[in-house]
Amino acid sequence: MRAGNDGGSAFPCTPPFYEASGLRHPDWPYPEAGMNLRDYFAAKAMQGGVANQPNGDALAMARYAYALADAMLIVRGQ
């Protein structure tokens, strides 16, 4: 796995509040926030790769999907 920015949460959510006090939930932030944006981008790229080459080399497609995801994060940050 590469070091660096993973893009943060792919599906961020607003922290829950207690109705009466308006304070944040005591367990926020939750320990598991879900998939990060890098994984989401890679999954979308992998989906296209598998659709076009269903019998291709899975490890090569996964590596390429993450390379595309890393490129998307770089361009997104510009």
C-alpha positions in Angstrom: 0.0 0.0 0.0 1.2 3.5 -0.8 1.8 6.1 1.9 0.0 9.4 1.7 -3.4 10.8 1.3 -6.2 8.2 0.9 -8.8 10.9 0.1 -10.6 10.6 3.4 -14.0 9.0 3.8 -15.8 8.2 0.5 -19.2 8.7 2.2 -18.7 11.1 5.1 -21.5 11.7 7.5 -22.5 14.4 9.9 -21.8 13.4 13.5 -25.0 12.6 15.4 -26.2 15.0 18.0 -28.3 14.4 21.1 -31.7 16.0 20.6 -32.0 17.7 24.0 -28.5 19.0 24.5 -27.2 19.4 20.9 -23.9 17.7 22.0 -22.1 15.3 19.8 -22.6 11.6 20.4 -20.0 10.3 22.9 -18.7 7.6 20.5 -18.0 10.1 17.7 -15.9 9.8 15.6 -16.9 6.2 15.1 -13.9 3.8 15.0 -14.8 2.6 11.5 -15.8 5.4 9.1 -16.2 3.1 6.1 -14.2 2.9 2.9 -11.9 5.7 1.9 -12.0 7.6 -1.3 -9.0 5.8 -2.7 -10.7 2.5 -2.3 -13.9 3.8 -3.8 -12.1 5.2 -6.9 -10.2 1.9 -7.3 -13.4 -0.1 -7.0 -15.0 2.0 -9.8 -11.9 1.6 -12.0 -11.8 -2.2 -11.3 -15.5 -2.5 -12.2 -14.7 -1.1 -15.7 -11.7 -3.2 -16.1 -13.5 -6.4 -15.2 -16.4 -5.5 -17.5 -13.9 -5.1 -20.4 -11.6 -8.0 -19.6 -13.5 -10.5 -17.5 -10.7 -13.2 -17.8 -7.8 -10.8 -17.3 -5.1 -11.1 -14.6 -6.8 -10.1 -11.4 -3.7 -8.9 -9.6 -2.6 -6.8 -12.6 -6.1 -5.2 -12.9 -6.2 -4.5 -9.1 -2.7 -2.8 -9.3 -3.8 -0.7 -12.3 -7.1 0.2 -10.5 -5.2 1.6 -7.5 -2.8 3.4 -9.9 -5.8 5.1 -11.5 -7.2 5.9 -8.0 -3.9 7.5 -7.0 -3.9 9.5 -10.2 -7.4 10.6 -9.5 -6.5 11.8 -6.0 -3.5 13.7 -7.4 -5.6 15.5 -10.0 -8.4 16.1 -7.4 -5.9 17.8 -5.1 -4.7 20.2 -7.7 
